[in-house]
Amino acid sequence: MKKSILASVLILGASPCFADENVDFTLSTGVQNINGVQVSYNFDVDENELIKSEDSATGLYADAILGFELDSNSYVSGSFFGSKPKVTLGFGYAGYRAEANSTLIPAGGNSPLDVNGNVIATNFLGGTFISKFQQTQYELGAALNGELETDDLFAPVVGFFVRSKSQEHEVLARYTSQPNNPRSQMDSNLNSRSAGLSLGANLQSPDYAGIRFTASPMVKVSYAKSNLKTVQDKNGNIAGVANGVTRTDSQHHIVVEPSLTLGMNYQIDNITIGAEIFGAYLYGDALIQLSEREGQPARIDTDNDAYAYGGGLFLRMKF
């Protein structure tokens, strides 16, 4: 969800010619938040009581990028990408967590839904129910970046990336009768693999005593395949519930992700330090959804919106 760490593999048609002593390495890390990841589960159909995770999750990101500046003999030099474009290779990680507690004390018990969206006949006593959400994402990619040297204010970026994402969600029940014995009501795992293209630009201000302001708009479009597995009462310790019943779902979908990164950096010889903030919008990404109403089984939701934002620091060293 963070800004594109690089973005695309360009087929050059031959081995690129790297300019002497024009290799750089960048490390960045920071905090980011994603909104639109709420998972709901109906624990009492009669009263329409929903157990919900938080709609937002917070976590950390880290990127490592290696850049190689091409010399004037490369096939793309002198084109729209400038006389000395750069090829970047990078790896990115992001992780999020969210948790929410709900207390239900329905009169005469409640009627929860099972993994297939059917009402469980047993009436359960109330209690505290914990909804835990976790997401981990890895991205690998490469990009061709236009020349952005001292006097350049604009440079295009085109890229290719692959991404692996996993989501975990669990509803734990602390029943009134046994508050110290949490039981796994629903346990879900979603895995998503995607590949796509990115198109954007790097913009920078003139140099102010070594300080520059930057902006990087980017649009990423990817094709993804996602698989979901949800298990009810996985430990077999909830009376009246058929333990170990599993529901699976699979979806092929398109994810669209425009983003904008704003930054400021200061260069001292071959070392650049900086700070950045960013925001991104996602449409079509995969999200776990549990049974929210009767007849609706656990499933993958791809008709949703999500928003991510955050900020951090980076260090770039040129060799």
C-alpha positions as CSV (number, residue, x, y, z in Angstrom):
1,M,0.0,0.0,0.0
2,K,2.9,2.2,0.5
3,K,4.4,4.3,-2.3
4,S,5.8,2.1,-5.1
5,I,9.2,0.9,-4.0
6,L,10.3,0.8,-7.6
7,A,7.9,-0.6,-10.0
8,S,8.9,-2.1,-13.2
9,V,11.1,-4.5,-15.1
10,L,12.0,-3.0,-18.5
11,I,13.1,-5.3,-21.3
12,L,16.1,-3.5,-22.7
13,G,16.9,-6.1,-25.4
14,A,20.5,-6.4,-24.3
15,S,22.6,-6.1,-21.2
16,P,22.5,-2.5,-20.0
17,C,25.7,-0.4,-19.7
18,F,26.2,0.9,-16.2
19,A,28.0,4.2,-15.7
20,D,31.1,4.1,-13.5
21,E,30.6,4.8,-9.8
22,N,26.9,5.6,-10.2
23,V,25.3,3.0,-8.0
24,D,23.2,4.0,-5.0
25,F,21.5,2.2,-2.2
26,T,18.4,3.4,-0.3
27,L,16.9,2.3,3.0
28,S,13.6,3.6,4.3
29,T,11.3,2.8,7.2
30,G,8.3,4.3,8.8
31,V,4.8,3.9,10.2
32,Q,1.6,3.5,8.1
33,N,-2.1,3.1,8.7
34,I,-4.7,1.4,6.4
35,N,-8.4,2.0,6.6
36,G,-11.2,-0.2,5.2
37,V,-10.1,-3.6,6.6
38,Q,-13.0,-4.2,9.0
39,V,-14.2,-7.8,9.2
40,S,-17.7,-8.4,10.6
41,Y,-19.3,-11.6,12.0
42,N,-23.0,-12.0,13.0
43,F,-23.1,-13.6,16.4
44,D,-26.8,-13.1,17.0
45,V,-29.1,-13.2,14.0
46,D,-32.2,-12.3,16.1
47,E,-30.7,-9.0,17.3
48,N,-28.3,-8.5,14.3
49,E,-25.4,-8.3,16.7
50,L,-22.1,-8.0,14.8
51,I,-18.6,-8.7,16.1
52,K,-16.3,-6.3,14.2
53,S,-12.6,-5.8,14.0
54,E,-11.3,-2.2,13.9
55,D,-11.8,-0.6,10.5
56,S,-8.1,0.6,10.5
57,A,-4.9,-1.2,11.2
58,T,-1.5,0.3,12.0
59,G,2.0,-1.1,11.3
60,L,5.5,-0.6,10.0
61,Y,7.0,-0.6,6.6
62,A,10.6,-1.1,5.4
63,D,12.1,-0.8,1.9
64,A,15.5,-1.5,0.4
65,I,16.3,-0.2,-3.1
66,L,19.4,-0.6,-5.3
67,G,19.9,1.8,-8.2
68,F,22.1,1.6,-11.3
69,E,22.6,4.6,-13.5
70,L,22.9,3.8,-17.2
71,D,25.5,5.5,-19.3
72,S,24.9,7.2,-22.7
73,N,25.5,3.9,-24.6
74,S,22.4,2.2,-23.3
75,Y,19.4,1.6,-25.6
76,V,17.1,3.9,-23.6
77,S,19.6,6.8,-23.0
78,G,18.8,10.0,-24.9
79,S,15.1,9.0,-25.0
80,F,12.2,10.4,-23.0
81,F,14.0,9.0,-19.9
82,G,17.0,11.4,-20.4
83,S,20.7,10.8,-21.1
84,K,21.4,8.8,-17.9
85,P,18.3,6.9,-16.8
86,K,18.4,4.6,-13.7
87,V,17.3,1.0,-13.2
88,T,16.2,0.2,-9.7
89,L,15.7,-3.1,-8.0
90,G,14.0,-3.3,-4.7
91,F,12.2,-5.2,-1.9
92,G,9.5,-3.9,0.4
93,Y,7.7,-5.2,3.5
94,A,4.6,-3.9,5.4
95,G,2.7,-5.3,8.3
96,Y,-0.5,-4.3,10.1
97,R,-2.4,-5.4,13.2
98,A,-5.8,-4.5,14.7
99,E,-7.9,-5.8,17.5
100,A,-11.4,-5.1,19.0
101,N,-13.5,-6.4,21.8
102,S,-17.3,-6.6,21.9
103,T,-19.4,-7.6,24.9
104,L,-22.8,-9.3,24.2
105,I,-25.2,-10.2,26.9
106,P,-28.4,-11.1,25.0
107,A,-31.5,-12.2,26.9
108,G,-32.0,-15.9,26.7
109,G,-28.8,-16.6,24.7
110,N,-28.0,-15.8,21.1
111,S,-28.1,-17.4,17.6
112,P,-24.8,-17.2,15.8
113,L,-24.1,-18.1,12.2
114,D,-21.8,-20.9,11.1
115,V,-19.1,-20.7,8.4
116,N,-21.7,-21.4,5.7
117,G,-24.2,-18.7,6.8
118,N,-26.6,-21.1,8.6
119,V,-28.0,-20.4,12.1
120,I,-26.5,-22.6,14.7
121,A,-29.3,-24.2,16.7
122,T,-27.5,-23.9,20.1
123,N,-28.3,-20.7,22.1
124,F,-25.1,-19.4,23.6
125,L,-24.7,-17.3,26.7
126,G,-23.2,-13.9,26.4
127,G,-19.6,-12.9,26.9
128,T,-16.7,-10.9,25.5
129,F,-15.7,-11.6,21.9
130,I,-12.3,-10.6,20.6
131,S,-11.8,-9.8,16.9
132,K,-8.1,-10.0,15.8
133,F,-6.9,-8.9,12.4
134,Q,-3.4,-9.1,10.9
135,Q,-1.9,-8.4,7.5
136,T,1.6,-8.9,6.1
137,Q,2.7,-7.8,2.6
138,Y,5.9,-8.3,0.6
139,E,6.7,-6.6,-2.7
140,L,9.5,-7.2,-5.2
141,G,10.0,-5.2,-8.3
142,A,12.2,-3.2,-10.7
143,A,11.8,0.1,-12.5
144,L,13.2,2.3,-15.2
145,N,13.5,5.9,-13.7
146,G,14.1,8.9,-15.9
147,E,17.2,11.0,-15.3
148,L,16.8,13.3,-12.2
149,E,20.1,15.1,-11.7
150,T,20.9,18.6,-10.4
151,D,19.1,20.6,-13.0
152,D,16.2,18.1,-13.7
153,L,12.8,18.8,-12.2
154,F,10.8,16.0,-13.7
155,A,11.4,12.3,-14.6
156,P,9.1,9.5,-15.7
157,V,9.0,6.1,-14.0
158,V,7.7,2.8,-15.4
159,G,7.8,-0.5,-13.6
160,F,6.8,-4.0,-13.0
161,F,6.2,-5.6,-9.5
162,V,5.0,-8.8,-7.9
163,R,3.3,-8.9,-4.5
164,S,2.5,-11.4,-1.8
165,K,-0.1,-10.6,0.8
166,S,-1.5,-12.6,3.7
167,Q,-4.4,-11.8,6.1
168,E,-5.3,-13.6,9.3
169,H,-8.5,-13.0,11.2
170,E,-9.9,-14.8,14.3
171,V,-12.9,-14.4,16.5
172,L,-12.2,-15.5,20.0
173,A,-15.0,-16.0,22.5
174,R,-14.7,-15.6,26.3
175,Y,-18.0,-16.9,27.4
176,T,-19.6,-15.6,30.6
177,S,-19.5,-19.1,32.1
178,Q,-15.7,-19.5,31.4
179,P,-14.3,-16.0,31.0
180,N,-10.7,-17.2,31.3
181,N,-10.9,-19.8,28.6
182,P,-11.0,-18.0,25.2
183,R,-12.3,-20.3,22.4
184,S,-11.7,-19.9,18.6
185,Q,-15.1,-19.3,17.1
186,M,-13.9,-18.5,13.5
187,D,-10.4,-18.6,12.1
188,S,-9.6,-17.3,8.6
189,N,-6.5,-17.1,6.5
190,L,-6.4,-15.3,3.1
191,N,-3.4,-15.5,0.7
192,S,-3.1,-13.3,-2.3
193,R,-0.5,-13.2,-5.1
194,S,-0.4,-10.5,-7.7
195,A,1.7,-9.0,-10.5
196,G,1.3,-5.7,-12.2
197,L,2.6,-2.5,-13.8
198,S,3.2,0.9,-12.4
199,L,3.4,4.3,-14.1
200,G,4.4,7.5,-12.5
201,A,6.8,10.4,-12.1
202,N,9.4,11.9,-9.8
203,L,9.4,15.6,-9.4
204,Q,11.9,17.8,-7.4
205,S,12.3,21.4,-6.6
206,P,15.4,23.4,-7.3
207,D,18.3,23.0,-4.8
208,Y,18.0,25.3,-1.8
209,A,21.4,25.0,-0.1
210,G,21.3,21.2,-0.4
211,I,17.6,20.9,0.4
212,R,15.1,19.7,-2.1
213,F,11.3,19.1,-2.0
214,T,10.0,16.1,-3.9
215,A,6.7,14.7,-5.2
216,S,6.0,11.2,-6.7
217,P,2.5,10.5,-8.1
218,M,2.1,6.9,-9.1
219,V,-0.6,4.5,-10.4
220,K,-0.3,0.8,-10.1
221,V,-2.6,-1.8,-11.7
222,S,-2.2,-5.5,-10.9
223,Y,-3.9,-8.9,-11.6
224,A,-4.3,-10.9,-8.4
225,K,-5.5,-14.4,-7.4
226,S,-6.7,-14.8,-3.8
227,N,-7.6,-17.9,-1.7
228,L,-9.4,-18.0,1.6
229,K,-9.9,-20.7,4.1
230,T,-12.2,-20.3,7.1
231,V,-12.6,-22.9,9.9
232,Q,-15.2,-22.8,12.7
233,D,-14.3,-24.1,16.1
234,K,-10.9,-25.2,15.0
235,N,-10.0,-26.6,18.4
236,G,-13.3,-28.5,18.9
237,N,-14.1,-27.0,22.3
238,I,-17.4,-25.2,21.8
239,A,-20.4,-27.3,22.6
240,G,-23.1,-27.4,20.0
241,V,-20.9,-26.3,17.1
242,A,-19.7,-28.7,14.4
243,N,-16.0,-28.3,14.9
244,G,-13.5,-28.1,12.1
245,V,-16.0,-27.3,9.3
246,T,-14.2,-25.5,6.6
247,R,-15.3,-23.0,4.0
248,T,-13.0,-22.0,1.1
249,D,-13.2,-19.3,-1.6
250,S,-11.1,-18.2,-4.5
251,Q,-11.2,-15.0,-6.6
252,H,-9.3,-13.6,-9.6
253,H,-9.4,-9.8,-9.5
254,I,-7.9,-6.5,-10.6
255,V,-6.4,-4.1,-8.1
256,V,-6.0,-0.4,-8.8
257,E,-3.8,1.7,-6.6
258,P,-3.1,5.4,-7.2
259,S,-0.7,7.1,-4.7
260,L,1.1,10.3,-3.9
261,T,4.4,10.7,-1.9
262,L,5.7,14.0,-0.8
263,G,9.2,14.4,0.7
264,M,12.1,16.6,1.7
265,N,15.7,15.7,1.5
266,Y,19.1,17.0,2.3
267,Q,22.3,16.0,0.5
268,I,25.8,16.0,1.9
269,D,28.3,14.8,-0.7
270,N,27.2,11.3,-1.6
271,I,24.8,10.8,1.2
272,T,21.1,12.0,1.2
273,I,18.8,11.9,4.2
274,G,15.1,12.7,4.0
275,A,11.6,12.4,5.3
276,E,8.4,11.5,3.4
277,I,4.7,11.3,3.8
278,F,2.4,9.4,1.5
279,G,-1.2,8.4,0.8
280,A,-2.8,5.7,-1.4
281,Y,-6.2,4.6,-2.4
282,L,-7.0,0.9,-3.3
283,Y,-9.9,-0.5,-5.1
284,G,-10.5,-4.2,-5.7
285,D,-8.0,-5.6,-3.1
286,A,-9.0,-8.8,-1.3
287,L,-10.4,-8.8,2.2
288,I,-11.7,-11.5,4.5
289,Q,-15.5,-11.4,5.1
290,L,-17.4,-13.7,7.5
291,S,-21.1,-14.5,7.7
292,E,-22.9,-11.2,8.3
293,R,-26.5,-12.4,7.5
294,E,-28.3,-15.7,7.2
295,G,-27.4,-17.4,3.9
296,Q,-24.2,-15.5,3.4
297,P,-21.1,-17.8,3.9
298,A,-17.6,-16.7,4.7
299,R,-16.0,-15.3,1.5
300,I,-13.5,-13.0,-0.2
301,D,-14.6,-9.4,-0.7
302,T,-13.0,-7.6,-3.6
303,D,-15.7,-4.9,-4.0
304,N,-14.3,-2.6,-1.5
305,D,-12.3,0.6,-0.9
306,A,-9.2,1.0,1.3
307,Y,-7.0,4.0,2.1
308,A,-3.5,4.0,3.4
309,Y,-1.3,6.8,4.7
310,G,1.9,7.2,6.6
311,G,5.4,8.6,6.8
312,G,9.0,7.8,7.6
313,L,12.7,8.5,7.0
314,F,15.1,7.3,4.4
315,L,18.9,7.2,3.8
316,R,20.5,7.0,0.4
317,M,24.2,6.4,-0.3
318,K,25.8,6.8,-3.7
319,F,28.9,4.8,-4.6
